[in-house]
Amino acid sequence: MQTIDLNAQNLRELNATLQAQASADTPEASWEVLNPKGSHALAVGLDAPIDVTVLGSTGYYCAGMNKQANITVKGSAGPGVAENMMSGTVVIEGDASQYAGATGHGGLLVIKGNASSRCGISMKGIDIVVHGNIGHMSAFMAQKGNLVVLGDAGDALGDSLYEARLFVRGEVKSLGADCEEKEMRPEHLELLADLLERAGADAKPEEFRRYGSARTLYNFDIDNASAY
Amino acid sequence: MCGIVGLFLKDSSLEPDLGRMLSEMLVTMTDRGPDSAGIAIYGQNSEKPYKITLQSSQPDMDFDRLASLVESELGQTPQVLRKDSHAVFGFDQDCLDPLRSLVQAEFPCVTIMSRGESIEIFKEVGLPEKVAQRFDVAQMSGTHGIGHTRMATESAVTTNGAHPFSTGSDQCLVHNGSLSNHNNLRRVLKKQGIEFETENDSEVAAAYLTWQMQNGANLGEALEAGLDDLDGFYTFVVGTKDGFGVLRDPIACKPAVLAETDQYVAFGSEYRALVNLPGIESAKVWEPEPATVYFWER
């Protein structure tokens, strides 16, 4: 275990050290970051199968563009956590601010507290599991991947949704344009069981409802011509 | 962007440290807005019961000459506490209107920043660290305070365009965001007799809340009404003599973090601003909900 104390080293040194593991002959497997104090862009752009544990809360864009790494934040995360993640796992033990997991292509983002607005906006293949609630406009224009919410969802869930799957156990305050409840088929229960297990979530797949795209916005409708 | 910090103390033993804590919080937010900075402190740093904070655009302003003019014209002997380009005039009673007339006639370089029993506002163009040093904010004690560092969007980078804005006795507001209906609302409020110093959108929000409170609303009710009447992006932090409020618009793009312990309520545009507060590790820390009024009163 290597420890980096941000009271002693600066953020650029931390990120450069962690990013360098991608080309190291024998990457150091386990890292601990002390005193993050809400810093921005912490542990971004990693590309190695290493474990990074951040002891404290982080600011904007923590774990952005992550590939392969397993990053755990023992605190809360500011806006844009795990933005554009490609693979690996990011776990936030507290809450996450707006647009968690935005545009993510792959990997698993677990938020053990609540996520605020725009969670999973424009997600492109990432899996996101939120143990608490999510805010308004979540999964806006979400294209691919799975968003699982054990608590409630705010207004306009899944507005202008493409092919991402949304699973919510609690209440949905309102659905966005072109988002609808869909039938939960056996393959969805199986998918959900796997995601819940990997996210350490104590919930049964049968307790969730599934939402997806009604696909009415995919093609131009001549009846809407007057709106243009 | 813009950066906001606020601190509302519940534990009076922290009051001597208010200015120091608040200025440290504000300096942390420097990279959210380098144009100008300001701070409102609610405290008893004067022996007189009523205070008016004045600012001069002329560095060689003779505030003592203004004080003797006040004495001869208004029959009041102000206690003058000069701080750089500002001066706090302490009075035995409210004399805002005659002082304003006197200043307008004799000292056009002077602006009234705040008035009331408790509030003092200091703001200038420049970085938070510099502004806090110029006014020795770290040495000020108080019960609550609000700071702002500005990245200008809606009006010029001037001292009067800096935040906080004060449009009523012991009231102030800071804003991160931009309002889209401020011109029309300013016209409406002018018809109601509200006066404006700038073309700034945030001043309109401050004046709107003042107008609501003049009509009997408390701070919470005024903020609630603002949800219907103020259009645009905003995170507001608002102070009154005894109160401290936070409001975000329904879209809530502009960041906000609240923290509460038995000793204080603290606001920061980012968590970074709060990390050195006492007991922050065990504080309740949360992101205020969109379109939800938060306010505390003592």
Interface residues (C-beta under 8 A of the other chain):
Chain A: K37 G38 S39 S57 G59 Y60 S76 G78 P79 D95 S97 Q98 S116 S117 G135 H136
Chain B: P250 I251 A252 C253 P255 E270 Y271 R272 A273 L274 V275 V285 W286 E287 E289 P290
